[in-house]
């Protein structure tokens, strides 16, 4: 994997490029980063989808699609996520690399111009967005909320976060609330757009073989036309839990859900974050993990049981699907596996197999342009960008003693149970 080149092109606007000759395609992503807040989350989420539906130069989806087709079948997409106490709106364009275009055409320049068109010159009706486009996007967001409620594994994890982080911005969903989405108007969305252009932090990524200079020039010129006052992006990390909060919810379902949230006393940019990441993988991140082999396979207490580490918030999740009669047994069994790790019960095989699995997962991201984009965008708040080789070396350097120390720092914060009525 190639290293990343980073330039500041405006106040709070950064252009990052990675050169890689293995692919025939390229990708440009514009990450718009703002604080995650209850007052703005829903409006920001709605705006994210509306921006890629049209723009002033291509005022409806059909005309925009024809333009993308003329660029050798390019794609224009949007996505929304949260990272710590930050909300991230992403506008992405992908297409063939410049070296494969006919007659010296620069696809990177064309796609950069198109992205700037959606961002800086959207299709408006005076000082408001077009109502029909707002309504279509609103309907899609509300459908997404319904789908997440119907997927009880996603729903249970969301409820755990909501209860565990109720006094933190992280407790807010990435799209806000259904009520917030319903309350947005075309005029209020215009105000949201204006505020983002002025106050958001922008991280732009270019992945491709051809030079990124033309793309960077397009974005630099566009941002030079607007007044900027970027907002500070804070992220609150709670190091440990003082007590355990038990939350139980009942509804009609066949499989109960048990989700446990632990504070780890470790988050980026802490030096011990890789030890905590590997400890989490040993616990429940691979097919050789303790939770999979012991709680699921040997004791047959769960349909699934895994762990995940959020490095931005310093939270470790244990997520399981359980028969209602086994909920208490499963919780005790999970806590026993953690206690065993805290006592040093971690074999060399578990460590070596987990390191191999984690590094293999790193390497798999290097197989596509989108994978490379995801690799680097996931490190936007880490303080520095690391290649796969660099991070793999750090993972391989983690010792058993560091894993035990990381396990000893775990404190149980919240246990959420979703069970049948």
PyMOL commands that set and color helices and strands:
alter all, ss='L'
color gray80, all
select helices_A, chain A and resi 41-51+61-70+98-100+102-104+107-120+131-150+152-164+169-171+178-183+186-199+213-223+273-284+290-298+324-342+348-367+369-377+388-396+400-408
alter helices_A, ss='H'
color red, helices_A
select strands_A, chain A and resi 4-10+13-19+25-35+75-83+86-96+201-208+245-251+256-263+304-310+315-322+411-420
alter strands_A, ss='S'
color yellow, strands_A
deselect
rebuild
show_as cartoon
